[in-house]
């Protein structure tokens, strides 16, 4: 079982969207987390895998699920400069004020006024 979980986490990191979606469709939880609390969405978002993020969100993954450090996929995407993923997560209901630091705080730190504008449009 651990080998399967490790494989699924790697699929999220590397953006093997079709295979990842097939595993979730076959019963792997869309909100599966690793030993640090990183969800599949968090790993895909942090590694710039927009298609994988979207596939997971369409299968019920929580866009706001924080890891053990309180970080959310949205804040991670802001930190990594993954603007397409930021917009995708917001479209799927991610709350920019959730987490520590929140996506709003991360955008402020990095001077991303464009993202702050996106976050306040909600």
N, C-alpha and C positions, 0 to 999 in steps of 0.2 A: 504494500500500500504506500509506503514511503517513497518507493521508486516512482510510482505513478504520480504522486503529488509533485515530486521534484521535476518530472517530465512536464507536467502541466504548467508549473511555474516558469520553466524555461520557454515553453510555447508562448506564454504571455510576454516575457522579456524580449523574445526574438520576433514576435509578431507573426507567428504561424497561425493566422486567424482561422482558416478553414479547419485545421486540426483541433485547435483550441475550442472552437464552437462545437465541433462534433463531440468532444469529450463532455462539454457542458450539457449538450443535448442528450447525451447518454447517461447523465446523472451526476457528474462532478458538480459540486455546488458552485454557482456563479460567484459566491462570496467566500470561496476558499481562501484561507490565510496561511502564511508560513509561520515559522517559529518567532518571527519578529512582528507578527500581526499585519504584514504587508499582504493586501488582497491582490487578486489577479488584476483588478483594475489599476491598483496602485503601481504594480510592476510594469504593466503595459504603458500606463501614462508616463511614468518616470523615464521609460526607455523609448519614448516617442512613437509608440505603436498605435496610431489613431484607429486603424481598422479593427484591431483587437479590442481596444477600449469600447468602440461602438458596438461590436458584436456582444461583448459582455454586458453592457448596459441594456441592450435589447433583450437579453436573457435574464434580466432581473437583478443584475449586480448593483450594489448600493454605491452611488457616486460619492457619498460622504463618509464612507467607512474609514475611520482613522486607524493607523497602525499603533503599535504599543507606545510610540513616542508622541502620539497625538497628531501626527501629520496626516493630511488628507490627500487623495489623488489630485485634487484641484491645486492645492498649495504646491505639491510636487511638480505639477506641470508648469506652474508659474515660475518656480525656482529654475527649472530646466529650460525655460524659454520655449515651451511647446505650445505656441499660441493656438494652433488648430485644435489641440486636445483641450485646452482651456475652454474654448468656445463650445466644443462638443459636450464637455462635462456640464457647463452652464445650461446648455440646451436640454440636457437630461435631468435638470433640477438640482445640480450641486449647489450647496450653500457656501458662498465665498467667505462667510463669517465663521464657519466651523473650523475647528482644529487649532493647533498651536505649533507654529504660528499659523494663522489663518491665511487664506489666499489673498485677502485684502492687505494684511500686514506684509506678506511677501511682495506684493505688487508695490507697496509703499517703499519698502527697503530698496527695491530695484528701480524705483522711479518710473514704473510702468503706468503712467496716467491713462493710457489707452485701455488697459485692463480695469483700472479703477472705474473708468466710465462705463465699461461693460457690466461691472458688478453692481453699479448703482442704477442701471436701467431696469433691474428686476422690479 
